[in-house]
Amino acid sequence: MASGWAPEGAVQEQIDASIKDAIKKARSEMPVGESLKHCEKCDTVMPQARRKAVPGVRFCFNCQSELDKEKTTFAGINRRGSKNSQLR
Ligand SMILES: [Zn+2]
């Protein structure tokens, strides 16, 4: 059913954008190789599209974004730490 006020495409575009972003990140960080059929972390079945889009993929989208978040946080702490390293 067509709804005039909330285009479904907008949400899909956002999802596509974040997936593309994650893929771009994953590509630069992951070794190219065999894609796993199941997520290494939570054992979720990897969608064929993801395995195709990300060669050597090891984690599902959820786990990968969690890892990316952790990495980003860690990098942020590191950066701050080196800037202000006289804490002791
Ligand atoms: Zn997972």
PDB file of the backbone (N, CA, C, O) and the ligand in Angstrom, with CONECT records:
HET     ZN  A 101       1
ATOM      1  N   MET A   1       0.853  -1.201   0.000  1.00  0.00           N
ATOM      2  CA  MET A   1       0.000   0.000   0.000  1.00  0.00           C
ATOM      3  C   MET A   1       0.885   1.245   0.000  1.00  0.00           C
ATOM      4  O   MET A   1       1.850   1.335   0.759  1.00  0.00           O
ATOM      5  N   ALA A   2       0.549   2.186  -0.845  1.00  0.00           N
ATOM      6  CA  ALA A   2       1.367   3.389  -0.929  1.00  0.00           C
ATOM      7  C   ALA A   2       0.968   4.391   0.140  1.00  0.00           C
ATOM      8  O   ALA A   2      -0.198   4.776   0.235  1.00  0.00           O
ATOM      9  N   SER A   3       1.915   4.804   0.927  1.00  0.00           N
ATOM     10  CA  SER A   3       1.622   5.817   1.933  1.00  0.00           C
ATOM     11  C   SER A   3       2.327   7.111   1.539  1.00  0.00           C
ATOM     12  O   SER A   3       3.534   7.125   1.299  1.00  0.00           O
ATOM     13  N   GLY A   4       1.558   8.195   1.475  1.00  0.00           N
ATOM     14  CA  GLY A   4       2.106   9.445   0.965  1.00  0.00           C
ATOM     15  C   GLY A   4       3.047  10.123   1.924  1.00  0.00           C
ATOM     16  O   GLY A   4       3.872  10.936   1.506  1.00  0.00           O
ATOM     17  N   TRP A   5       2.946   9.811   3.206  1.00  0.00           N
ATOM     18  CA  TRP A   5       3.666  10.614   4.196  1.00  0.00           C
ATOM     19  C   TRP A   5       4.975   9.981   4.658  1.00  0.00           C
ATOM     20  O   TRP A   5       5.854  10.682   5.159  1.00  0.00           O
ATOM     21  N   ALA A   6       5.115   8.692   4.500  1.00  0.00           N
ATOM     22  CA  ALA A   6       6.358   8.062   4.954  1.00  0.00           C
ATOM     23  C   ALA A   6       6.874   7.134   3.872  1.00  0.00           C
ATOM     24  O   ALA A   6       6.537   5.951   3.855  1.00  0.00           O
ATOM     25  N   PRO A   7       7.670   7.646   2.990  1.00  0.00           N
ATOM     26  CA  PRO A   7       8.196   6.806   1.909  1.00  0.00           C
ATOM     27  C   PRO A   7       9.063   5.691   2.458  1.00  0.00           C
ATOM     28  O   PRO A   7      10.035   5.933   3.174  1.00  0.00           O
ATOM     29  N   GLU A   8       8.696   4.454   2.110  1.00  0.00           N
ATOM     30  CA  GLU A   8       9.457   3.319   2.621  1.00  0.00           C
ATOM     31  C   GLU A   8      10.900   3.350   2.105  1.00  0.00           C
ATOM     32  O   GLU A   8      11.820   2.841   2.744  1.00  0.00           O
ATOM     33  N   GLY A   9      11.062   3.955   0.949  1.00  0.00           N
ATOM     34  CA  GLY A   9      12.395   3.983   0.351  1.00  0.00           C
ATOM     35  C   GLY A   9      13.403   4.712   1.210  1.00  0.00           C
ATOM     36  O   GLY A   9      14.592   4.393   1.181  1.00  0.00           O
ATOM     37  N   ALA A  10      12.940   5.691   1.977  1.00  0.00           N
ATOM     38  CA  ALA A  10      13.877   6.482   2.778  1.00  0.00           C
ATOM     39  C   ALA A  10      14.580   5.604   3.800  1.00  0.00           C
ATOM     40  O   ALA A  10      15.795   5.696   3.979  1.00  0.00           O
ATOM     41  N   VAL A  11      13.816   4.757   4.465  1.00  0.00           N
ATOM     42  CA  VAL A  11      14.413   3.872   5.465  1.00  0.00           C
ATOM     43  C   VAL A  11      15.388   2.926   4.792  1.00  0.00           C
ATOM     44  O   VAL A  11      16.495   2.701   5.282  1.00  0.00           O
ATOM     45  N   GLN A  12      14.968   2.376   3.666  1.00  0.00           N
ATOM     46  CA  GLN A  12      15.827   1.428   2.959  1.00  0.00           C
ATOM     47  C   GLN A  12      17.121   2.097   2.525  1.00  0.00           C
ATOM     48  O   GLN A  12      18.195   1.496   2.570  1.00  0.00           O
ATOM     49  N   GLU A  13      17.003   3.348   2.106  1.00  0.00           N
ATOM     50  CA  GLU A  13      18.215   4.066   1.687  1.00  0.00           C
ATOM     51  C   GLU A  13      19.192   4.200   2.854  1.00  0.00           C
ATOM     52  O   GLU A  13      20.401   4.040   2.690  1.00  0.00           O
ATOM     53  N   GLN A  14      18.652   4.494   4.019  1.00  0.00           N
ATOM     54  CA  GLN A  14      19.500   4.633   5.194  1.00  0.00           C
ATOM     55  C   GLN A  14      20.194   3.317   5.498  1.00  0.00           C
ATOM     56  O   GLN A  14      21.393   3.276   5.776  1.00  0.00           O
ATOM     57  N   ILE A  15      19.414   2.235   5.440  1.00  0.00           N
ATOM     58  CA  ILE A  15      19.987   0.920   5.714  1.00  0.00           C
ATOM     59  C   ILE A  15      21.078   0.622   4.690  1.00  0.00           C
ATOM     60  O   ILE A  15      22.163   0.162   5.044  1.00  0.00           O
ATOM     61  N   ASP A  16      20.783   0.885   3.428  1.00  0.00           N
ATOM     62  CA  ASP A  16      21.772   0.637   2.378  1.00  0.00           C
ATOM     63  C   ASP A  16      23.043   1.428   2.645  1.00  0.00           C
ATOM     64  O   ASP A  16      24.152   0.923   2.473  1.00  0.00           O
ATOM     65  N   ALA A  17      22.868   2.668   3.067  1.00  0.00           N
ATOM     66  CA  ALA A  17      24.031   3.518   3.295  1.00  0.00           C
ATOM     67  C   ALA A  17      24.904   2.953   4.405  1.00  0.00           C
ATOM     68  O   ALA A  17      26.128   2.921   4.285  1.00  0.00           O
ATOM     69  N   SER A  18      24.269   2.506   5.488  1.00  0.00           N
ATOM     70  CA  SER A  18      25.076   1.996   6.593  1.00  0.00           C
ATOM     71  C   SER A  18      25.714   0.666   6.229  1.00  0.00           C
ATOM     72  O   SER A  18      26.821   0.363   6.674  1.00  0.00           O
ATOM     73  N   ILE A  19      25.034  -0.115   5.435  1.00  0.00           N
ATOM     74  CA  ILE A  19      25.628  -1.378   5.003  1.00  0.00           C
ATOM     75  C   ILE A  19      26.822  -1.098   4.109  1.00  0.00           C
ATOM     76  O   ILE A  19      27.870  -1.731   4.239  1.00  0.00           O
ATOM     77  N   LYS A  20      26.656  -0.142   3.198  1.00  0.00           N
ATOM     78  CA  LYS A  20      27.765   0.186   2.297  1.00  0.00           C
ATOM     79  C   LYS A  20      28.939   0.704   3.102  1.00  0.00           C
ATOM     80  O   LYS A  20      30.093   0.389   2.811  1.00  0.00           O
ATOM     81  N   ASP A  21      28.641   1.501   4.117  1.00  0.00           N
ATOM     82  CA  ASP A  21      29.683   2.043   4.971  1.00  0.00           C
ATOM     83  C   ASP A  21      30.421   0.907   5.675  1.00  0.00           C
ATOM     84  O   ASP A  21      31.650   0.879   5.735  1.00  0.00           O
ATOM     85  N   ALA A  22      29.643  -0.018   6.198  1.00  0.00           N
ATOM     86  CA  ALA A  22      30.239  -1.141   6.927  1.00  0.00           C
ATOM     87  C   ALA A  22      31.073  -1.991   5.990  1.00  0.00           C
ATOM     88  O   ALA A  22      32.147  -2.469   6.354  1.00  0.00           O
ATOM     89  N   ILE A  23      30.571  -2.174   4.785  1.00  0.00           N
ATOM     90  CA  ILE A  23      31.305  -2.981   3.811  1.00  0.00           C
ATOM     91  C   ILE A  23      32.611  -2.301   3.453  1.00  0.00           C
ATOM     92  O   ILE A  23      33.651  -2.947   3.329  1.00  0.00           O
ATOM     93  N   LYS A  24      32.544  -0.991   3.289  1.00  0.00           N
ATOM     94  CA  LYS A  24      33.751  -0.258   2.939  1.00  0.00           C
ATOM     95  C   LYS A  24      34.784  -0.436   4.044  1.00  0.00           C
ATOM     96  O   LYS A  24      35.953  -0.704   3.770  1.00  0.00           O
ATOM     97  N   LYS A  25      34.351  -0.287   5.288  1.00  0.00           N
ATOM     98  CA  LYS A  25      35.217  -0.450   6.433  1.00  0.00           C
ATOM     99  C   LYS A  25      35.756  -1.868   6.474  1.00  0.00           C
ATOM    100  O   LYS A  25      36.955  -2.102   6.626  1.00  0.00           O
ATOM    101  N   ALA A  26      34.831  -2.805   6.333  1.00  0.00           N
ATOM    102  CA  ALA A  26      35.219  -4.211   6.429  1.00  0.00           C
ATOM    103  C   ALA A  26      36.253  -4.545   5.372  1.00  0.00           C
ATOM    104  O   ALA A  26      37.201  -5.285   5.631  1.00  0.00           O
ATOM    105  N   ARG A  27      36.071  -4.008   4.202  1.00  0.00           N
ATOM    106  CA  ARG A  27      36.991  -4.312   3.105  1.00  0.00           C
ATOM    107  C   ARG A  27      38.390  -3.824   3.423  1.00  0.00           C
ATOM    108  O   ARG A  27      39.378  -4.474   3.084  1.00  0.00           O
ATOM    109  N   SER A  28      38.469  -2.661   4.084  1.00  0.00           N
ATOM    110  CA  SER A  28      39.788  -2.109   4.338  1.00  0.00           C
ATOM    111  C   SER A  28      40.453  -2.798   5.520  1.00  0.00           C
ATOM    112  O   SER A  28      41.672  -2.723   5.672  1.00  0.00           O
ATOM    113  N   GLU A  29      39.664  -3.472   6.363  1.00  0.00           N
ATOM    114  CA  GLU A  29      40.238  -4.033   7.577  1.00  0.00           C
ATOM    115  C   GLU A  29      40.388  -5.541   7.529  1.00  0.00           C
ATOM    116  O   GLU A  29      41.191  -6.113   8.267  1.00  0.00           O
ATOM    117  N   MET A  30      39.632  -6.176   6.679  1.00  0.00           N
ATOM    118  CA  MET A  30      39.618  -7.639   6.700  1.00  0.00           C
ATOM    119  C   MET A  30      40.470  -8.219   5.597  1.00  0.00           C
ATOM    120  O   MET A  30      40.529  -7.677   4.494  1.00  0.00           O
ATOM    121  N   PRO A  31      41.120  -9.310   5.893  1.00  0.00           N
ATOM    122  CA  PRO A  31      41.854 -10.010   4.847  1.00  0.00           C
ATOM    123  C   PRO A  31      40.882 -10.605   3.844  1.00  0.00           C
ATOM    124  O   PRO A  31      39.845 -11.151   4.218  1.00  0.00           O
ATOM    125  N   VAL A  32      41.216 -10.500   2.600  1.00  0.00           N
ATOM    126  CA  VAL A  32      40.358 -11.096   1.586  1.00  0.00           C
ATOM    127  C   VAL A  32      40.600 -12.595   1.562  1.00  0.00           C
ATOM    128  O   VAL A  32      41.742 -13.048   1.485  1.00  0.00           O
ATOM    129  N   GLY A  33      39.557 -13.333   1.624  1.00  0.00           N
ATOM    130  CA  GLY A  33      39.688 -14.786   1.627  1.00  0.00           C
ATOM    131  C   GLY A  33      38.322 -15.426   1.558  1.00  0.00           C
ATOM    132  O   GLY A  33      37.405 -14.901   0.926  1.00  0.00           O
ATOM    133  N   GLU A  34      38.196 -16.549   2.205  1.00  0.00           N
ATOM    134  CA  GLU A  34      36.938 -17.256   2.180  1.00  0.00           C
ATOM    135  C   GLU A  34      35.962 -16.607   3.146  1.00  0.00           C
ATOM    136  O   GLU A  34      36.307 -16.308   4.289  1.00  0.00           O
ATOM    137  N   SER A  35      34.760 -16.395   2.682  1.00  0.00           N
ATOM    138  CA  SER A  35      33.746 -15.863   3.579  1.00  0.00           C
ATOM    139  C   SER A  35      33.175 -17.003   4.414  1.00  0.00           C
ATOM    140  O   SER A  35      32.942 -18.105   3.916  1.00  0.00           O
ATOM    141  N   LEU A  36      32.957 -16.718   5.678  1.00  0.00           N
ATOM    142  CA  LEU A  36      32.374 -17.742   6.544  1.00  0.00           C
ATOM    143  C   LEU A  36      30.877 -17.850   6.293  1.00  0.00           C
ATOM    144  O   LEU A  36      30.214 -16.886   5.910  1.00  0.00           O
ATOM    145  N   LYS A  37      30.374 -19.047   6.520  1.00  0.00           N
ATOM    146  CA  LYS A  37      28.939 -19.244   6.318  1.00  0.00           C
ATOM    147  C   LYS A  37      28.158 -18.827   7.551  1.00  0.00           C
ATOM    148  O   LYS A  37      26.972 -18.505   7.476  1.00  0.00           O
ATOM    149  N   HIS A  38      28.841 -18.837   8.681  1.00  0.00           N
ATOM    150  CA  HIS A  38      28.189 -18.406   9.919  1.00  0.00           C
ATOM    151  C   HIS A  38      29.069 -17.371  10.595  1.00  0.00           C
ATOM    152  O   HIS A  38      30.295 -17.392  10.484  1.00  0.00           O
ATOM    153  N   CYS A  39      28.411 -16.475  11.292  1.00  0.00           N
ATOM    154  CA  CYS A  39      29.151 -15.448  12.024  1.00  0.00           C
ATOM    155  C   CYS A  39      30.064 -16.111  13.050  1.00  0.00           C
ATOM    156  O   CYS A  39      29.661 -17.039  13.751  1.00  0.00           O
ATOM    157  N   GLU A  40      31.296 -15.620  13.126  1.00  0.00           N
ATOM    158  CA  GLU A  40      32.265 -16.216  14.026  1.00  0.00           C
ATOM    159  C   GLU A  40      31.897 -15.936  15.483  1.00  0.00           C
ATOM    160  O   GLU A  40      32.327 -16.651  16.389  1.00  0.00           O
ATOM    161  N   LYS A  41      31.114 -14.913  15.693  1.00  0.00           N
ATOM    162  CA  LYS A  41      30.816 -14.491  17.062  1.00  0.00           C
ATOM    163  C   LYS A  41      29.505 -15.076  17.562  1.00  0.00           C
ATOM    164  O   LYS A  41      29.458 -15.670  18.639  1.00  0.00           O
ATOM    165  N   CYS A  42      28.446 -14.914  16.788  1.00  0.00           N
ATOM    166  CA  CYS A  42      27.121 -15.311  17.285  1.00  0.00           C
ATOM    167  C   CYS A  42      26.524 -16.463  16.483  1.00  0.00           C
ATOM    168  O   CYS A  42      25.415 -16.910  16.778  1.00  0.00           O
ATOM    169  N   ASP A  43      27.238 -16.944  15.483  1.00  0.00           N
ATOM    170  CA  ASP A  43      26.810 -18.124  14.727  1.00  0.00           C
ATOM    171  C   ASP A  43      25.570 -17.880  13.874  1.00  0.00           C
ATOM    172  O   ASP A  43      24.905 -18.823  13.446  1.00  0.00           O
ATOM    173  N   THR A  44      25.270 -16.619  13.635  1.00  0.00           N
ATOM    174  CA  THR A  44      24.164 -16.320  12.740  1.00  0.00           C
ATOM    175  C   THR A  44      24.540 -16.723  11.318  1.00  0.00           C
ATOM    176  O   THR A  44      25.682 -16.555  10.892  1.00  0.00           O
ATOM    177  N   VAL A  45      23.578 -17.248  10.607  1.00  0.00           N
ATOM    178  CA  VAL A  45      23.833 -17.612   9.213  1.00  0.00           C
ATOM    179  C   VAL A  45      24.074 -16.335   8.417  1.00  0.00           C
ATOM    180  O   VAL A  45      23.277 -15.399   8.469  1.00  0.00           O
ATOM    181  N   MET A  46      25.160 -16.307   7.693  1.00  0.00           N
ATOM    182  CA  MET A  46      25.520 -15.129   6.923  1.00  0.00           C
ATOM    183  C   MET A  46      24.715 -15.097   5.626  1.00  0.00           C
ATOM    184  O   MET A  46      24.681 -16.080   4.885  1.00  0.00           O
ATOM    185  N   PRO A  47      24.077 -13.979   5.359  1.00  0.00           N
ATOM    186  CA  PRO A  47      23.347 -13.880   4.087  1.00  0.00           C
ATOM    187  C   PRO A  47      24.310 -13.975   2.915  1.00  0.00           C
ATOM    188  O   PRO A  47      25.426 -13.458   2.951  1.00  0.00           O
ATOM    189  N   GLN A  48      23.844 -14.646   1.888  1.00  0.00           N
ATOM    190  CA  GLN A  48      24.672 -14.834   0.696  1.00  0.00           C
ATOM    191  C   GLN A  48      25.168 -13.487   0.175  1.00  0.00           C
ATOM    192  O   GLN A  48      26.318 -13.358  -0.244  1.00  0.00           O
ATOM    193  N   ALA A  49      24.297 -12.493   0.207  1.00  0.00           N
ATOM    194  CA  ALA A  49      24.657 -11.173  -0.332  1.00  0.00           C
ATOM    195  C   ALA A  49      25.828 -10.583   0.433  1.00  0.00           C
ATOM    196  O   ALA A  49      26.724  -9.972  -0.152  1.00  0.00           O
ATOM    197  N   ARG A  50      25.812 -10.771   1.748  1.00  0.00           N
ATOM    198  CA  ARG A  50      26.891 -10.208   2.562  1.00  0.00           C
ATOM    199  C   ARG A  50      28.204 -10.943   2.283  1.00  0.00           C
ATOM    200  O   ARG A  50      29.263 -10.324   2.189  1.00  0.00           O
ATOM    201  N   ARG A  51      28.122 -12.241   2.154  1.00  0.00           N
ATOM    202  CA  ARG A  51      29.343 -13.016   1.887  1.00  0.00           C
ATOM    203  C   ARG A  51      29.925 -12.646   0.534  1.00  0.00           C
ATOM    204  O   ARG A  51      31.139 -12.659   0.331  1.00  0.00           O
ATOM    205  N   LYS A  52      29.035 -12.317  -0.376  1.00  0.00           N
ATOM    206  CA  LYS A  52      29.489 -11.932  -1.713  1.00  0.00           C
ATOM    207  C   LYS A  52      30.070 -10.523  -1.697  1.00  0.00           C
ATOM    208  O   LYS A  52      31.077 -10.241  -2.346  1.00  0.00           O
ATOM    209  N   ALA A  53      29.413  -9.648  -0.942  1.00  0.00           N
ATOM    210  CA  ALA A  53      29.814  -8.240  -0.929  1.00  0.00           C
ATOM    211  C   ALA A  53      31.098  -8.031  -0.135  1.00  0.00           C
ATOM    212  O   ALA A  53      31.879  -7.128  -0.437  1.00  0.00           O
ATOM    213  N   VAL A  54      31.315  -8.863   0.880  1.00  0.00           N
ATOM    214  CA  VAL A  54      32.487  -8.706   1.727  1.00  0.00           C
ATOM    215  C   VAL A  54      33.322  -9.973   1.679  1.00  0.00           C
ATOM    216  O   VAL A  54      33.087 -10.899   2.456  1.00  0.00           O
ATOM    217  N   PRO A  55      34.283 -10.025   0.788  1.00  0.00           N
ATOM    218  CA  PRO A  55      35.130 -11.216   0.698  1.00  0.00           C
ATOM    219  C   PRO A  55      35.877 -11.427   2.009  1.00  0.00           C
ATOM    220  O   PRO A  55      36.478 -10.496   2.546  1.00  0.00           O
ATOM    221  N   GLY A  56      35.837 -12.633   2.512  1.00  0.00           N
ATOM    222  CA  GLY A  56      36.524 -12.934   3.756  1.00  0.00           C
ATOM    223  C   GLY A  56      35.743 -12.490   4.978  1.00  0.00           C
ATOM    224  O   GLY A  56      36.305 -12.350   6.064  1.00  0.00           O
ATOM    225  N   VAL A  57      34.454 -12.268   4.802  1.00  0.00           N
ATOM    226  CA  VAL A  57      33.652 -11.786   5.928  1.00  0.00           C
ATOM    227  C   VAL A  57      33.613 -12.833   7.036  1.00  0.00           C
ATOM    228  O   VAL A  57      33.488 -14.028   6.768  1.00  0.00           O
ATOM    229  N   ARG A  58      33.718 -12.381   8.265  1.00  0.00           N
ATOM    230  CA  ARG A  58      33.757 -13.318   9.399  1.00  0.00           C
ATOM    231  C   ARG A  58      32.623 -13.062  10.378  1.00  0.00           C
ATOM    232  O   ARG A  58      32.274 -13.943  11.165  1.00  0.00           O
ATOM    233  N   PHE A  59      32.050 -11.879  10.340  1.00  0.00           N
ATOM    234  CA  PHE A  59      31.014 -11.549  11.302  1.00  0.00           C
ATOM    235  C   PHE A  59      29.760 -11.082  10.588  1.00  0.00           C
ATOM    236  O   PHE A  59      29.820 -10.538   9.485  1.00  0.00           O
ATOM    237  N   CYS A  60      28.622 -11.303  11.236  1.00  0.00           N
ATOM    238  CA  CYS A  60      27.373 -10.784  10.702  1.00  0.00           C
ATOM    239  C   CYS A  60      27.372  -9.272  10.860  1.00  0.00           C
ATOM    240  O   CYS A  60      28.238  -8.693  11.517  1.00  0.00           O
ATOM    241  N   PHE A  61      26.374  -8.648  10.238  1.00  0.00           N
ATOM    242  CA  PHE A  61      26.349  -7.194  10.253  1.00  0.00           C
ATOM    243  C   PHE A  61      26.307  -6.666  11.678  1.00  0.00           C
ATOM    244  O   PHE A  61      26.992  -5.697  12.004  1.00  0.00           O
ATOM    245  N   ASN A  62      25.508  -7.298  12.527  1.00  0.00           N
ATOM    246  CA  ASN A  62      25.361  -6.818  13.904  1.00  0.00           C
ATOM    247  C   ASN A  62      26.682  -6.897  14.656  1.00  0.00           C
ATOM    248  O   ASN A  62      27.095  -5.930  15.297  1.00  0.00           O
ATOM    249  N   CYS A  63      27.331  -8.025  14.581  1.00  0.00           N
ATOM    250  CA  CYS A  63      28.587  -8.198  15.316  1.00  0.00           C
ATOM    251  C   CYS A  63      29.655  -7.265  14.750  1.00  0.00           C
ATOM    252  O   CYS A  63      30.459  -6.704  15.495  1.00  0.00           O
ATOM    253  N   GLN A  64      29.655  -7.106  13.428  1.00  0.00           N
ATOM    254  CA  GLN A  64      30.660  -6.250  12.818  1.00  0.00           C
ATOM    255  C   GLN A  64      30.487  -4.811  13.287  1.00  0.00           C
ATOM    256  O   GLN A  64      31.467  -4.128  13.585  1.00  0.00           O
ATOM    257  N   SER A  65      29.230  -4.351  13.352  1.00  0.00           N
ATOM    258  CA  SER A  65      29.040  -2.965  13.795  1.00  0.00           C
ATOM    259  C   SER A  65      29.417  -2.823  15.259  1.00  0.00           C
ATOM    260  O   SER A  65      29.913  -1.778  15.678  1.00  0.00           O
ATOM    261  N   GLU A  66      29.182  -3.877  16.043  1.00  0.00           N
ATOM    262  CA  GLU A  66      29.585  -3.812  17.442  1.00  0.00           C
ATOM    263  C   GLU A  66      31.102  -3.723  17.550  1.00  0.00           C
ATOM    264  O   GLU A  66      31.634  -2.945  18.341  1.00  0.00           O
ATOM    265  N   LEU A  67      31.780  -4.518  16.756  1.00  0.00           N
ATOM    266  CA  LEU A  67      33.236  -4.496  16.768  1.00  0.00           C
ATOM    267  C   LEU A  67      33.747  -3.131  16.321  1.00  0.00           C
ATOM    268  O   LEU A  67      34.687  -2.580  16.894  1.00  0.00           O
ATOM    269  N   ASP A  68      33.103  -2.598  15.281  1.00  0.00           N
ATOM    270  CA  ASP A  68      33.515  -1.284  14.789  1.00  0.00           C
ATOM    271  C   ASP A  68      33.331  -0.239  15.867  1.00  0.00           C
ATOM    272  O   ASP A  68      34.166   0.649  16.039  1.00  0.00           O
ATOM    273  N   LYS A  69      32.209  -0.354  16.606  1.00  0.00           N
ATOM    274  CA  LYS A  69      31.929   0.606  17.665  1.00  0.00           C
ATOM    275  C   LYS A  69      33.012   0.509  18.728  1.00  0.00           C
ATOM    276  O   LYS A  69      33.538   1.526  19.182  1.00  0.00           O
ATOM    277  N   GLU A  70      33.342  -0.710  19.123  1.00  0.00           N
ATOM    278  CA  GLU A  70      34.370  -0.905  20.140  1.00  0.00           C
ATOM    279  C   GLU A  70      35.694  -0.320  19.672  1.00  0.00           C
ATOM    280  O   GLU A  70      36.394   0.354  20.427  1.00  0.00           O
ATOM    281  N   LYS A  71      36.021  -0.585  18.432  1.00  0.00           N
ATOM    282  CA  LYS A  71      37.272  -0.087  17.871  1.00  0.00           C
ATOM    283  C   LYS A  71      37.308   1.431  17.905  1.00  0.00           C
ATOM    284  O   LYS A  71      38.304   2.035  18.303  1.00  0.00           O
ATOM    285  N   THR A  72      36.203   2.039  17.482  1.00  0.00           N
ATOM    286  CA  THR A  72      36.122   3.492  17.447  1.00  0.00           C
ATOM    287  C   THR A  72      36.289   4.052  18.847  1.00  0.00           C
ATOM    288  O   THR A  72      37.022   5.020  19.053  1.00  0.00           O
ATOM    289  N   THR A  73      35.607   3.442  19.811  1.00  0.00           N
ATOM    290  CA  THR A  73      35.702   3.912  21.189  1.00  0.00           C
ATOM    291  C   THR A  73      37.131   3.790  21.686  1.00  0.00           C
ATOM    292  O   THR A  73      37.674   4.707  22.302  1.00  0.00           O
ATOM    293  N   PHE A  74      37.720   2.652  21.409  1.00  0.00           N
ATOM    294  CA  PHE A  74      39.081   2.406  21.874  1.00  0.00           C
ATOM    295  C   PHE A  74      40.050   3.420  21.262  1.00  0.00           C
ATOM    296  O   PHE A  74      40.911   3.969  21.950  1.00  0.00           O
ATOM    297  N   ALA A  75      39.897   3.654  19.982  1.00  0.00           N
ATOM    298  CA  ALA A  75      40.772   4.608  19.308  1.00  0.00           C
ATOM    299  C   ALA A  75      40.606   5.991  19.928  1.00  0.00           C
ATOM    300  O   ALA A  75      41.575   6.725  20.121  1.00  0.00           O
ATOM    301  N   GLY A  76      39.360   6.325  20.233  1.00  0.00           N
ATOM    302  CA  GLY A  76      39.100   7.631  20.828  1.00  0.00           C
ATOM    303  C   GLY A  76      39.781   7.764  22.172  1.00  0.00           C
ATOM    304  O   GLY A  76      40.365   8.802  22.483  1.00  0.00           O
ATOM    305  N   ILE A  77      39.704   6.708  22.973  1.00  0.00           N
ATOM    306  CA  ILE A  77      40.346   6.733  24.291  1.00  0.00           C
ATOM    307  C   ILE A  77      41.849   6.842  24.115  1.00  0.00           C
ATOM    308  O   ILE A  77      42.519   7.601  24.815  1.00  0.00           O
ATOM    309  N   ASN A  78      42.369   6.068  23.167  1.00  0.00           N
ATOM    310  CA  ASN A  78      43.800   6.085  22.918  1.00  0.00           C
ATOM    311  C   ASN A  78      44.285   7.481  22.548  1.00  0.00           C
ATOM    312  O   ASN A  78      45.285   7.984  23.062  1.00  0.00           O
ATOM    313  N   ARG A  79      43.531   8.080  21.635  1.00  0.00           N
ATOM    314  CA  ARG A  79      43.946   9.385  21.150  1.00  0.00           C
ATOM    315  C   ARG A  79      43.962  10.385  22.306  1.00  0.00           C
ATOM    316  O   ARG A  79      44.878  11.193  22.461  1.00  0.00           O
ATOM    317  N   ARG A  80      42.898  10.288  23.109  1.00  0.00           N
ATOM    318  CA  ARG A  80      42.810  11.220  24.214  1.00  0.00           C
ATOM    319  C   ARG A  80      43.951  10.950  25.207  1.00  0.00           C
ATOM    320  O   ARG A  80      44.528  11.869  25.788  1.00  0.00           O
ATOM    321  N   GLY A  81      44.250   9.661  25.378  1.00  0.00           N
ATOM    322  CA  GLY A  81      45.267   9.279  26.339  1.00  0.00           C
ATOM    323  C   GLY A  81      46.640   9.812  25.947  1.00  0.00           C
ATOM    324  O   GLY A  81      47.417  10.242  26.799  1.00  0.00           O
ATOM    325  N   SER A  82      46.926   9.778  24.657  1.00  0.00           N
ATOM    326  CA  SER A  82      48.257  10.203  24.240  1.00  0.00           C
ATOM    327  C   SER A  82      48.371  11.726  24.279  1.00  0.00           C
ATOM    328  O   SER A  82      49.453  12.292  24.430  1.00  0.00           O
ATOM    329  N   LYS A  83      47.219  12.358  24.137  1.00  0.00           N
ATOM    330  CA  LYS A  83      47.237  13.825  24.187  1.00  0.00           C
ATOM    331  C   LYS A  83      47.411  14.301  25.614  1.00  0.00           C
ATOM    332  O   LYS A  83      48.022  15.335  25.884  1.00  0.00           O
ATOM    333  N   ASN A  84      46.848  13.506  26.522  1.00  0.00           N
ATOM    334  CA  ASN A  84      46.833  13.919  27.918  1.00  0.00           C
ATOM    335  C   ASN A  84      47.378  12.762  28.745  1.00  0.00           C
ATOM    336  O   ASN A  84      46.642  12.138  29.509  1.00  0.00           O
ATOM    337  N   SER A  85      48.636  12.483  28.596  1.00  0.00           N
ATOM    338  CA  SER A  85      49.183  11.229  29.102  1.00  0.00           C
ATOM    339  C   SER A  85      49.828  11.385  30.485  1.00  0.00           C
ATOM    340  O   SER A  85      50.473  10.455  30.969  1.00  0.00           O
ATOM    341  N   GLN A  86      49.672  12.493  31.096  1.00  0.00           N
ATOM    342  CA  GLN A  86      50.313  12.693  32.408  1.00  0.00           C
ATOM    343  C   GLN A  86      49.305  12.496  33.530  1.00  0.00           C
ATOM    344  O   GLN A  86      49.163  13.344  34.411  1.00  0.00           O
ATOM    345  N   LEU A  87      48.605  11.359  33.486  1.00  0.00           N
ATOM    346  CA  LEU A  87      47.538  11.154  34.466  1.00  0.00           C
ATOM    347  C   LEU A  87      48.075  10.633  35.794  1.00  0.00           C
ATOM    348  O   LEU A  87      47.391  10.775  36.808  1.00  0.00           O
ATOM    349  N   ARG A  88      49.232  10.053  35.837  1.00  0.00           N
ATOM    350  CA  ARG A  88      49.684   9.448  37.099  1.00  0.00           C
ATOM    351  C   ARG A  88      50.595  10.336  37.928  1.00  0.00           C
ATOM    352  O   ARG A  88      51.036   9.934  39.005  1.00  0.00           O
TER     353      ARG A  88
HETATM  354 ZN    ZN A 101      27.160 -12.179  14.603  1.00  0.00          ZN2+
END
